[in-house]
Amino acid sequence: MNYQVELEKMGSQARAAAVSLRRKSARQKNDALAAIAEELLARRDEIRAANVIDLESGAQNDLSQAMLDRLELTPERFDAVVAGINVVKELPDPVGTIERKFEMSQGLSGEKVRVPIGVIGIIYESRPNVTVDAAVLCLKAGNAVILRGGSESIHSNKALAAAMGEGLRKSGFPSTAVQLLPWTDREAVNLLLKLSSYIDVIIPRGGEGLIRLVAENSTIPVIKHYKGVCHIYIDIAADEDMALDIVENAKCQRPGVCNAVETVLIHQGLASSLVPKLASRLLSRNVELRGDSAFCRLVPEAKLAVEDDWYEEYLDMILSVKIVPDIDTAIDHIEYYGSHHSDAIVSNDNDASDKFVRDVDSAVVYVNASTRFTDGAQFGMGAEIGISTDRIHARGPMGLSELTTYKYRVIGNGQIRN
Amino acid sequence: MNYQVELEKMGSQARAAAVSLRRKSARQKNDALAAIAEELLARRDEIRAANVIDLESGAQNDLSQAMLDRLELTPERFDAVVAGINVVKELPDPVGTIERKFEMSQGLSGEKVRVPIGVIGIIYESRPNVTVDAAVLCLKAGNAVILRGGSESIHSNKALAAAMGEGLRKSGFPSTAVQLLPWTDREAVNLLLKLSSYIDVIIPRGGEGLIRLVAENSTIPVIKHYKGVCHIYIDIAADEDMALDIVENAKCQRPGVCNAVETVLIHQGLASSLVPKLASRLLSRNVELRGDSAFCRLVPEAKLAVEDDWYEEYLDMILSVKIVPDIDTAIDHIEYYGSHHSDAIVSNDNDASDKFVRDVDSAVVYVNASTRFTDGAQFGMGAEIGISTDRIHARGPMGLSELTTYKYRVIGNGQIRN
């Protein structure tokens, strides 16, 4: 198999599909999404059978139970995937939105208007639902997409991609607007990451290892979704009950996600009062506590944190806690150890919260709220392709609008430059 | 010299400077810019002496007259550099601008606000004025900057960077907010392009070779400024005099820049009337004409264009011309051969111009105006760092706002996620 030739072919088909897509109306795109949903439903059994092949070979290859669970397209998950398409269909189309009108010299008038990016590459791991979720968001924003999923879910992904291609074809779209890489080895990915004439941006979704691999090998711009080492700073002017509720929610409600809190910083002025209550609340929820020495003196059940704990995204019922002398130390800690994802202050002192919000440089900075609110749906985006920890193009939750770029339209009546 | 150690040190100093810079007010930044201008003026003779060293060694190394000209910091150019600082100083600070306010669930209120990107790497070629122009724009937007100029201008650049560092220091800023790479060999650049923990974005400024080198070797996001193969399509419903004026302006007013026109496409319906007038106008300006066979039949002075002509950015008094049967062929030509920089239609038919503006996917699309208007000053940006031909983050002219990113502020009163 000559990957290079095949990949160039996929790339050039994607580019041609992108030209066709960007000329489609919102209504045409919505019709195509409806056709995709219909085709998926029509092929429900076929897709399930492909998924069973993946599950069986996963079991033979001794995949962990957690991996097998992620791999399975249960009937409920399949229904959720189809329902998700209808959610995206109902969202407003960002393409054509005029962001800004402006007057130029000599009476020229300018407009900055949203247009599709073009061709988006999505590189992801085992969950087959990403195949559809990601493709549908890209399509709705007028982009062609090249998908590369994990080897474990290759049969499921092929079945899903084939259904989407057929839905596109039936609604008069090029079926190559969604293409799945049929090879899952490293060599094919590395070559894909060099197709900068055909792919405009790569969005990797998965663990840190995958994202790092992609970022280091790509000559195409990458929008990274690294880890979330999220902090809550409990200020001396905090409402203690509010602080307890927020920390418990941010740690326990769904510990395995990137917007869960990993480190709590507590102003020393309320440590003696707050720390025992916090410890008792979290220990009752079976949270393992790792504290600095000041915290451990107050909480005998806590382990002493080591340096690595402050960098760690536990994604688990583990929390690190540090007592800090003041808000500046808290802000410095977040700058040094954090991942600039989501960080919160609990305080009723406006000066303190203003300072925190100004000086903490994270995608989302909260005052008196749980870090768990960082997601596309909560931000009114309806659906998200992910949460960017990058600073270029998109930061924080990425919805449809973040899957577009802009162009300028300038209207004149014969103006020339002096 | 251990480049890696030295570069990591520069990177970490830049990161620390960026943290300091993003906490500075607009007024503090303006004061620093004023101090930089003052320091440059105070060191005028010293800088001139450094420039003379570069010019002498350039002459010894047989640099072309054009290169030596670019290299020279004449008194007029030096004054223009200093005047440019004052222009940037007067521009509004994009940092802190609230782009959007929104209500979230449970009464949370959100704001999307402009913040500095962080650390910007600028890689450029011989003109020493870029050292100051680029650094000052980055600083005004609250960013630290690492500069890497060409070897030919290294003494000039060092003198300019030293003056800027001193100006920063005198106004209470870290002098490391502007750092110049003292090495100009390939190895140092390649290592710089891997410093993704310290540098947030790389902006290369120069020829296609430099940009390609940077894009292919960087693990840091790159905002590319590739070539401008700009088109003017003269529709059947064009005002012929307007078309002649626009083409002459776009080709001749400044042929060596990226927004000059390189290819004109003419609807066949007005070819017999328009082509002789166009040819006579351009030949009288000493423009070399390269046409397709239909054009050459009408213009004996024209050369027959070859396939490569349609891809070519001449940057010279040369124009390629093609007769097309309809607007669709013109749009397809621009899609296939163009560089998506700036393209124009001349037409009094609103349907045709609407179609052109919708379907041509370029950073700037014009109706009845010269492509020469694509620049930051014309777009009300006051100054520009360049013109992006990329689709990610910034497209077209890049001013101060494009040197920022955003973060979200979310204010609550104890909200937790259900």
Interface residues (C-beta under 8 A of the other chain):
Chain A: V19 R22 R23 F102 M104 S105 L108 G110 V115 I117 G118 S196 D200 V201 A215 E216 T219 P221 V222 I223 D239 M242 D245 I246 E248 N249 A250 Q253 E335 S353 V357 R358 D359 D361 S362 A363 V364 V365 Y366 V367 N368 A369 S370 R372 F373 Q378 F379 G380 D390 R391 I392 H393 R395 G396 T405 Y406 K407 Y408 R409 V410 I411 G412 N413 G414 Q415 I416 R417
Chain B: V19 R22 R23 F102 M104 S105 L108 G110 V115 I117 G118 S196 D200 V201 A215 E216 T219 P221 V222 I223 D239 M242 D245 I246 E248 N249 A250 Q253 E335 S353 V357 R358 D359 D361 S362 A363 V364 V365 Y366 V367 N368 A369 S370 R372 F373 Q378 F379 G380 D390 R391 I392 H393 R395 G396 T405 Y406 K407 Y408 R409 V410 I411 G412 N413 G414 Q415 I416 R417
